[in-house]
Amino acid sequence: MSNTYGYVGKIARINLSTGEITTIPTEKYAADYIGGREICNRLFWENVKPGTGAFDPENMLIYMTGPTTATGIPTGGRSVFTGISPNSLPEQYVWSGIGGWLGAELKFAGVDGFMLEGRAEKPTYIYIEDGKIQLLPADGLWGLLVHPTQKKLEEIHGRKVKSMVIGPAGENLMRNASITTSNDSVAAKGGFGAVFGSKNLKAVSVLGTGAVYPADIKKLFELRLKMANP
């Protein structure tokens, strides 16, 4: 359990080239950087060298939730990707917001965000369940459109699984390709679907049974009512 309320305590660092998976304590950053986007900025600054290209294995695609994700605060389900974008000229650091259930489910699985680096040797997807992170073969998923991909992942992991996936556009490095969640929210800015494709990554699927604990539940309910009726 994290000492930083609203977060669950760890950010996963996943190297697709080596298969190495490590974690970073969220509270190392959460006290100084409010919200997932600011944490992404700091992590990128610390870990990616100047001159890195969008499709280089060294380009780190970072996904983060925020302190209100999974607390019931209106719009708190929004989360963010950051990385070097292939959809800008010249290629540059960009952020893209995304909604849907994935951010909350990731927290329920015990992870606040993840950092993707490297390039898998073969088509791969990431499966996260209650803190356990696996790199699994995506041979049966590669080439599928986004909705058939979501359906196939539900057949494999059960209907409660939440996934973010790419389609053939991302696989073929189309520079405006997006990443789509299981309820059709999209990270449309930045062409990050093509960055997934450049890393041979088809999807990230998440299933969790945990909970998120705010510091003051009574105050949280007051904020929910205020935001619903400004």
Salt bridges, closest charged atoms under 4 A:
GLU46 OE2 - ARG42 NE 3.06
GLU91 OE2 - ARG175 NH1 2.87
GLU117 OE2 - ARG13 NE 2.59
GLU171 OE2 - LYS202 NZ 2.56
ASP184 OD1 - HIS147 NE2 2.93
GLU222 OE1 - LYS219 NZ 3.63
